[in-house]
Amino acid sequence: MRLDEDAVRETLADAWERWARRCAELTPQQWSTATRCRPWDVRELVAHLCPDRSMFDMLNAATTDQPAAVTDAADMLRRFNAPGGIAHTSADGIAQRATTDATTLTSDDAVTRFTDGAEILRATPMSKKTVISYPVVGSTTLAVVAEVALLEATVHLLDLADAVGGVQPSKLALEATRDLLIAVPEPIAAIEVLAGRADPAAAVPAIR
């Protein structure tokens, strides 16, 4: 199930609100609980995922009249996660940036950022027709950016639930993320793995 752009936007906004509600409840001990996204604790995981108002300003400023080089979220993830792709080459830098950002992040800050982000998102069309300049791939659409952001919010919400419990993604977010992840590997490899004909290492993990 690949959601249309309006459904992706609403489902992502809902996911951010789930993050906000759980962050509002976190105790100091939970805030420093280790996660399976090592070396991050919960505070660092939240810092990695937390949206910011400036993100929307950057997206608006990046619009271009050029055709999009990437028009499909699975293709975007495939490129990022290919051997030597940015998901691998930038992993250490991404981890360190979250650690640095977390030093000044409070639970109140996180709640505000997730809540504001959801509000802005609902007022911002994430259209397949709006093309933006984008790192690594050159250009893509706002619809692709939103679909990848929904996957990130959903996968990391499961990481948060694993660490401290008390939250789950929506059914729609889970189904959309599952179907996007399944679309990333080469089709025959994915089919043979899911049908039990091949070693899972032939197709998974689909993303880092």
C-alpha positions in Angstrom: 0.0 0.0 0.0 1.6 3.2 -1.2 -0.4 6.2 0.3 -1.3 9.2 -1.8 0.5 12.5 -0.9 -2.3 13.8 1.4 -2.5 10.5 3.3 1.3 10.5 3.8 1.2 14.0 5.1 -1.6 13.3 7.6 0.0 9.9 8.7 3.4 11.6 9.2 1.8 14.4 11.2 0.0 11.8 13.4 3.4 10.0 13.9 5.0 13.2 15.1 2.2 13.8 17.5 2.7 10.3 18.9 6.4 11.2 19.4 5.3 14.4 21.2 2.9 12.6 23.5 5.5 10.0 24.5 8.2 12.7 25.0 5.9 14.6 27.3 5.7 11.5 29.5 9.4 10.5 29.6 11.0 10.4 33.0 14.6 11.5 33.5 15.6 7.8 33.7 13.8 7.0 30.5 15.3 10.0 28.8 18.8 8.5 29.3 17.8 4.8 28.6 19.9 3.1 26.0 18.3 2.2 22.6 19.1 -0.4 20.1 20.2 2.4 17.8 23.7 2.3 19.3 25.3 4.4 20.6 22.2 6.6 21.1 20.2 6.8 24.2 16.5 8.0 24.0 17.5 11.7 24.2 19.9 11.2 21.2 17.3 9.2 19.2 14.8 12.0 19.8 17.3 14.6 18.7 18.0 12.7 15.5 14.3 12.5 14.6 12.9 15.8 15.9 11.6 18.1 13.2 12.4 21.8 13.2 10.7 24.8 11.7 13.8 25.7 9.8 13.5 22.4 7.9 10.4 23.6 6.2 12.0 26.9 5.3 14.9 25.0 3.8 12.5 22.9 1.7 10.7 26.0 0.4 14.0 27.6 -0.4 15.1 24.6 -2.4 12.3 24.5 -5.0 13.4 24.4 -8.6 11.9 24.3 -12.0 14.1 21.4 -13.1 12.6 17.9 -13.5 13.1 15.6 -10.5 15.9 13.1 -10.7 14.2 10.9 -8.1 10.4 10.6 -8.2 10.0 7.4 -6.1 10.8 7.0 -2.4 11.9 3.4 -2.8 14.4 4.6 -5.4 15.6 7.3 -3.0 16.2 4.7 -0.3 17.8 2.3 -2.7 20.4 4.9 -3.7 21.1 6.0 -0.2 21.6 2.5 1.0 23.6 1.0 -1.8 27.1 0.0 -1.0 29.1 3.2 -0.6 25.9 5.2 -0.4 25.3 8.1 2.0 23.6 5.9 4.6 26.9 4.2 5.0 29.4 6.9 4.4 27.7 9.5 6.6 26.6 7.1 9.4 29.2 8.2 11.9 28.6 11.9 11.2 24.8 11.5 11.6 25.3 9.7 14.9 27.6 12.4 16.2 25.3 15.2 15.1 22.4 13.6 17.1 24.7 13.2 20.1 25.7 16.9 19.9 22.1 18.1 19.4 20.9 16.1 22.3 23.1 18.0 24.8 20.7 21.0 24.7 17.5 19.2 23.9 14.9 19.0 26.7 11.7 17.0 26.7 9.7 20.2 26.5 11.7 21.3 23.4 11.0 17.9 21.8 7.3 18.2 22.5 7.1 21.7 21.0 9.1 20.7 17.9 7.1 17.6 17.1 3.8 19.4 17.8 4.7 22.5 15.7 6.1 20.2 13.0 2.8 18.4 12.7 0.9 21.6 12.5 3.1 23.1 9.8 3.1 19.8 7.9 -0.7 19.8 7.7 -0.6 23.2 6.2 2.2 22.4 3.7 1.3 20.5 0.5 3.9 17.8 0.0 3.2 17.5 -3.7 4.5 15.2 -6.4 4.6 18.3 -8.6 6.9 20.4 -6.3 10.5 19.6 -7.2 13.4 20.6 -4.8 17.1 20.4 -5.0 18.2 17.6 -2.7 21.6 16.3 -1.5 23.3 13.4 -3.2 20.5 12.7 -5.8 20.3 16.2 -7.2 16.6 16.7 -7.0 13.4 15.0 -5.9 9.8 15.9 -5.0 8.3 17.0 -1.7 6.1 13.9 -1.9 9.2 11.7 -1.9 10.7 13.6 1.1 7.5 13.1 3.0 7.3 9.4 2.3 10.8 8.8 3.4 10.2 11.0 6.5 7.2 8.8 7.4 9.4 5.7 7.2 12.0 7.3 9.4 9.4 8.4 12.0 7.8 5.0 12.0 11.0 2.9 12.3 12.4 5.1 15.0 9.1 5.2 16.9 9.5 1.4 17.1 13.0 2.0 18.4 11.6 4.3 21.1 8.9 1.7 22.0 11.6 -1.0 22.3 13.5 1.2 24.7 10.8 2.6 26.9 7.4 1.3 25.7 4.2 3.3 25.9 3.8 4.1 22.2 3.2 2.4 18.9 2.9 3.7 15.3 -0.5 3.8 13.7 -1.7 0.9 11.6 -1.5 3.0 8.5 2.1 4.1 9.3 3.1 0.5 9.8 1.5 -0.7 6.6 2.9 2.1 4.5 6.4 1.6 6.0 6.3 -2.1 5.5 5.3 -1.7 1.8 8.0 0.9 1.1 10.7 -1.2 2.7 9.6 -4.2 0.6 9.9 -2.1 -2.5 13.5 -1.3 -1.9 15.3 -4.6 -2.7 15.5 -6.0 -6.2 12.1 -7.7 -6.8 13.3 -11.3 -7.4 15.6 -11.3 -4.4 12.8 -9.9 -2.2 10.2 -12.4 -3.4 12.5 -15.4 -3.0 13.5 -14.3 0.6 9.8 -13.7 1.6 8.8 -17.0 0.0 11.5 -18.9 1.9 13.5 -19.7 -1.2 16.6 -17.7 -0.5 18.8 -16.6 2.4 17.4 -13.3 4.0 20.9 -11.8 3.5 20.1 -11.6 -0.2 17.5 -8.8 0.4 17.6 -7.6 4.0 18.3 -5.3 5.7 16.8 -3.1 3.0 18.1 0.0 4.7 20.8 0.8 7.3 
